[in-house]
Amino acid sequence: MSTGLRSARTARRWSQERLIREIERYAREHVIDVASTASLRVYVSEWENGKRAISDRYAAILRKLLGITDAELRDAPAVAAPAVADGYDELLLRIDSASSVSQSMVAAFNDQTELLRTMDRERGAASLVDQMTGHLSALEEALNFAVLPDARQPVALALAGASTLAAWQALDSGAVERAWRHYELAKRAARDADAPMYLAHAMAEQAYVLNEAGRPALGVSLVRDAQRTLGRAGSPRIRAWLHAAEAELCAYADMPDDSRRALEAADAAIPDGPDDRDPDMLSIFLNGAHLTRWRGNVLAMLGDGEAVSSLYDALDLADPTFVRAKAGLHCDLVQAHLARAEYDDANTHLRQARLLASRTGSVRQRRRVDLLSARL
């Protein structure tokens, strides 16, 4: 039985008919042939009930539509590669290949991560699962067979950055176990690279998995542990980011005083100016404008009346390429207007949030939209 397909479909609140329409839309956009609507109805039912195996052709379509890996789709454990006879020759070949990874190849890995990051924020994570899986596999392969530190550290750093991106994409797609495993991979890679900023970032983002699972207090403990792990090694921007993450998680954990103190610390740490990226920490986008939006999000959760003005300031400054973030901003405005019993305004922003969440295929944002809808 393909419980993976059913779980991914229901996580998006899609009926079988909606899934069929999405398959047909994808086929039209990519000029590929699929079965008739009547046949697809039979296929989907039989796929989910274990009466028909999902072919590779349809699996490729479903992975992109649902943002899941092949193992998650088929609900089957990953199969280890078979052992190779006379494995020493193969091992040495891989070690030699890994030792020859040049700085230009590491730069190419990082460029690929940056491209996937850009596509993710504009289009969402669902359509990138195959590319992201292949990218991580290539980086892990290079790291697994690199022997000496001068070969390992640059690849490990690239893997740490790519893994945190893949983890956040998995969380956004509703694949929480995959997200957790990717964060564990990111932490191992950051330790291998001796990169405390990347390690702290992975730990703090992993705290959001705990929060999504209903353990916000444990998430607060983890983000604070990330701050201790960073110590004095981090830049002002990463420090501000960690304080803002702590503020948000404290708000979820019903710790309003701690949340406000963390917001003040983030305000004090954020560097001046419009730049939002640290050359040593490309995984983070944060400047005063982004922090305004984050502050509004936290204040909205705390029921603070100041949230509305802060969020509208952030909406005016929002980068239009951050589509998923903008969906979250509209959700924040819904929450802020609900706290003030301004239901018409809340409905207006809820429609925008639902539209943008659907556009990016974000299960996480769609879940939040559904929860807010229930309050109207």
C-alpha positions, -999 to 999 in steps of 0.1 A, spaced: 0 0 0 14 34 -10 8 52 23 35 76 12 14 89 -17 -17 91 4 1 109 33 17 135 10 -16 141 -8 -36 145 24 -9 168 39 -17 192 11 -55 189 17 -58 175 -18 -85 151 -28 -77 123 -53 -95 145 -79 -73 174 -71 -42 152 -75 -54 140 -109 -60 176 -120 -24 185 -109 -10 156 -128 -29 167 -159 -18 203 -155 18 192 -151 16 171 -182 2 200 -202 29 224 -190 57 200 -197 42 186 -229 42 149 -218 16 123 -222 -4 108 -193 -34 85 -192 -69 98 -195 -88 113 -166 -108 81 -161 -76 60 -162 -58 83 -138 -87 79 -113 -81 41 -114 -43 46 -111 -44 69 -81 -69 46 -63 -48 15 -70 -15 32 -62 -28 42 -28 -43 8 -21 -13 -12 -32 -29 -28 -62 -7 -11 -88 30 -1 -85 39 35 -93 59 35 -125 91 56 -127 74 80 -152 45 88 -129 68 88 -98 89 116 -114 57 136 -118 44 129 -83 77 137 -66 77 172 -82 41 178 -74 42 167 -38 78 176 -29 88 142 -16 116 118 -22 112 85 -41 115 65 -8 88 87 8 65 83 -22 68 46 -24 69 43 14 100 21 12 133 23 31 163 34 12 183 4 -2 220 4 5 243 1 -24 256 -35 -29 291 -43 -17 317 -43 -45 340 -73 -48 377 -64 -45 365 -32 -29 399 -18 -22 403 -7 -58 369 10 -58 377 26 -24 410 40 -36 394 53 -68 368 72 -47 395 85 -23 416 97 -52 386 113 -68 376 131 -36 411 143 -30 411 160 -64 380 181 -56 393 216 -64 383 249 -50 365 256 -83 344 224 -78 335 235 -43 325 269 -57 303 251 -82 287 231 -54 280 264 -36 267 280 -67 243 251 -71 231 255 -35 225 292 -42 205 285 -73 183 260 -55 179 286 -26 167 312 -51 143 288 -69 130 277 -35 121 312 -22 104 321 -55 87 289 -64 86 268 -33 103 235 -24 80 209 -39 94 209 -74 130 208 -63 131 176 -43 149 156 -70 175 183 -76 181 187 -39 185 150 -33 210 147 -61 229 177 -49 232 164 -13 243 129 -26 271 144 -47 283 165 -17 281 135 7 300 113 -18 328 139 -20 330 143 18 328 106 26 360 98 7 380 130 14 407 120 38 428 151 49 414 182 65 423 206 37 402 184 14 374 178 38 367 212 53 356 231 22 333 202 11 319 198 47 311 236 48 293 233 14 274 203 27 264 221 59 249 250 39 231 227 15 218 204 42 202 232 62 185 244 30 173 209 22 160 205 58 140 237 57 125 227 23 116 193 38 99 210 68 80 233 44 69 202 25 56 185 56 84 158 56 94 163 92 115 132 96 135 140 65 139 176 78 153 162 111 178 139 94 190 167 71 196 189 101 216 161 118 236 158 86 242 196 86 254 195 122 278 167 115 291 186 84 295 218 104 315 201 131 337 185 104 342 219 89 349 235 123 323 261 115 304 272 147 282 296 128 269 269 105 265 245 135 245 271 155 223 279 125 215 242 119 207 237 156 184 268 158 165 258 126 162 223 140 144 238 169 116 247 146 110 210 139 105 205 176 81 234 176 61 221 147 60 187 166 44 205 196 75 208 218 82 246 217 98 247 251 123 220 240 129 242 208 137 272 231 163 250 249 178 240 216 181 275 202 197 287 235 221 258 233 229 270 197 237 304 212 261 288 237 277 267 210 284 298 190 299 317 219 318 347 207 326 331 173 298 345 153 291 377 134 266 403 146 241 392 119 240 355 131 237 367 167 207 388 157 192 359 138 196 336 168 180 361 192 151 366 167 146 328 165 146 326 203 120 353 205 97 335 181 101 301 198 95 318 232 63 333 219 52 298 208 62 284 243 41 311 261 71 329 275 63 365 266 88 382 288 117 361 275 103 367 240 105 405 244 140 404 259 152 383 229 136 408 205 155 436 222 187 416 219 181 411 182 175 448 177 207 456 195 228 431 175 215 437 139 240 456 118 230 489 102 224 492 65 204 474 37 228 444 34 211 412 44 238 386 39 270 378 58 298 367 34 307 340 60 270 329 65 251 329 32 223 307 46 209 337 64 190 367 51 186 393 77 186 431 79 165 458 96 136 453 72 136 415 77 138 420 114 108 443 113 88 416 98 101 390 123 93 414 152 57 418 138 53 380 136 64 377 173 43 406 185 13 391 167 17 358 185 19 377 218 -13 396 210 5 430 210 -13 458 193 19 472 179 22 442 156 -1 456 129 20 487 122 52 467 123 38 441 99 25 468 74 60 484 75 74 450 67 49 445 39 59 477 23 96 467 24 91 431 14 113 417 -14 88 403 -40 110 373 -47 105 360 -12 72 345 -20 69 320 8 80 346 33 54 369 20 28 342 26 39 341 62 37 378 65 1 378 54 -6 350 80 10 373 106 -13 401 96 -43 378 98 -33 369 134 -27 405 143 -60 417 130 -78 388 147 -63 399 180 -80 433 174 -113 417 162 -108 433 127 -123 405 108 -127 421 74 -90 429 73 -81 395 86 -101 379 57 -84 400 31 -49 389 42 -61 353 47 -70 351 10 -36 365 0 -18 340 24 -38 311 9 -30 321 -26 7 324 -20 9 292 1 -8 273 -28 16 289 -53 46 276 -35 31 243 -24 40 250 12 24 225 35 36 243 65 21 276 55 -11 259 43 -15 243 77 -12 277 93 -38 291 69 -62 264 79 -57 270 116 -63 308 111 -94 300 89 -109 281 118 -107 312 139 -127 334 115 
